[in-house]
Amino acid sequence: MATVETQTQTHAGDASLFYKQVPETSYELEWAQLATLDLSKFDQPGGKEVLAKQLEQAIQTIGFFYIVNFGLSQEEVDRQFAIGKSVFELPSEEKLKYRADLENGGYNGYKPLGLRQVAPGVVDNTEIYNIPKFIPAYAQPHPEIITAHKDEIEHFARHIHDNIVRKLLVLFSIILELPEDALTSHHRYTEKSDCHLRYMKYHRRSAEDNKRLENVWVKGHTDFGSLTLLFRQPVAALQVRGAEDEAWRWVKPFDGSITVNVADALQFLTNGFLKSSIHRVVAPPPDQAHVDRLGVLYFVRPEDGLELRPVQSAVLARLGYDKNADEAAVGITAGEWVKARVKGNISRISGTDKEQGTEQEVLKGKKAKYYN
């Protein structure tokens, strides 16, 4: 079992939550070489420009990178892990009261374990609880463990959006030689978008099931929005696909870091200059095979009404990414794209439509590709 210490009072008011992360694997794995951005430099003289140059170099090889010094303590992060763990420990009948409307593209709330077949006789091993932005448009009921800690969760989520996501979007705007608010103006916290904080649990699998799956729990895919932020997760399972050699490499869980990857919306908005990163989840090494993998993530998505057409950028023009821009703009909004991809994920049956490089049409001729 995971080494977890949790003490929770779930009534409104005082609550004490403790979480101890599991040890990292002792196995020598082929780790991806990812750049690390120190966000404490952002507000220093010339700091944004230095970070933008570092980020630009990083995304030439792979759309994954680390950030550190992002303004949240390890205690604050671990408390979110503890809350997430408490949510998944609730009885099934309680969790199902908050089930997300996944079949119609709704993402907020609870996604139960085992909705999809991922191989003959094997179903998916993920439970998810998504918490949308804390604005009136997304007011909805939540389990008591979440409502009792609403202020803390909201502070955490707003810090991510205001003090981490904002800075990263400014850096991408600098790379594109656009005004600094070119991307942040389409990612306002007060407006409707599918940004959300996620608690996610991968249940451990038997050796027999792992063999049936060839050790691949979630096949290679891209994410739907602009960016995905994964707080340090010591259970080794995430792999990224190299842009040049197409090899899969493990993502190392560095202390005090968040792993960030580029997603679909930024690829659409730059006509492929920023590439949506391909990644997958695999069975952990043997010394972590007995552990349930708990995650805390934040998904960044543009405002629902933003049409995902390429921006006008001198960089894109100089590098030839302005070619066929009119064809790339097919009238899809960010909200439409997310809903269509959610519905597509629920309806897919692995083993029939997810062979290596298989494409699935999502919306208006735009496709998503899946990899083994």
Steps between C-alpha positions, in 0.01 A plus 500: 500500500605859448664673795222745574411675821162667490293639785184676394199659663254542217254730671511868413752683714835379626656211314848353520635330189835330469648322200833328461617430147628152417873442434625534144595188307850363545505376139723666245264614226556685176398847615401777260736798504267791571580866559421659838363855520550691825190720524655709777696673220182619325474835679872572503639752248527318167377180665202445271717523193755253640225252591333541158827419325548195721144386434536556125805273494321239709197471273715445191565143615201404714194685629564405863691697762528550876433813702627569853458782754136550405382646829335199668656309790532123504259499794236681289552253216485196728177621658342487154622142465342424839167655397505304175575177686207567735266557205585162348459327837131600509243224442417443134136601546614834644747570218242412234276783625752733336555307175607718205284507186780340300281356226397856402848649527468616862819465701436651843434268791571131541613251236452143631744214472468262205284691250693384195634170377872541434573143392294181476379436854680804646343837589666834574648542848446872557280695737484877446347793682508832312437831676415787262586864546346667803270734309115517503471333158642177646329490837415137575476263796809318623573236764528633854877447509527754217245752628665489845829605338359725227699809600827308503430327169393826337814677624710217355323504163501879467870514586569254220299704251612848607862440598611201294285467187501876438881507503531203266255651251696827507817304419331335202380842379857631521621200298237581235599871505148594602380744768545343842123476553430338161433159657401600853215707359341176379561315827322723753399330823171690512380369163355161407762243409571141591803574718486272801688354793509121490548226754581177317558147624649216297414175677780245504460206261575132522798356313252314280317818397828681436605217271173527305562874463869459415558722805330801333218643715415805288624497141681793345283808456495879517308717747204718402577851622795741514721357774492218754672533838586185697616543858787275600385138494764257637348189340684464168241443227494804269693474174551754221559426132807653342431730207795378294560136591140426612641308800312487830687634804399528865428832669698526824316642805737775609452642849311828514408495133194509277516319166338706222403396150366684196152393385269519194378860525849650481574280200187630324575861593854477357420276199732230633795713615418405860440127485253321722713255694450125464511309828372181658466325837660160554527247782744617770830320566481185716582679828194726450263249340306460826425873532188687390623804305335819627534824303420869532481683168382830356367517144519835322247560224411813302170676545218299344422754229854536363522381142809282465646673192872582462609833648673768292864475607821622339671186629248272333534693175880495514507124557230419246230405749264757349460277193158341464379695803160549338462124458602448863214723617190286471270682738560289812479673836697391805182393678383292204837326471510398867143366500558302181820344630341406833210330320743326266707365788196351671376334182835352393567132556871431519639221290274585204582862425826575678763320299829683452442832324124449469306820443150565625295788364395727783320796345469669159776294342746552785644176633670364808774238464576218743825311548598171665 
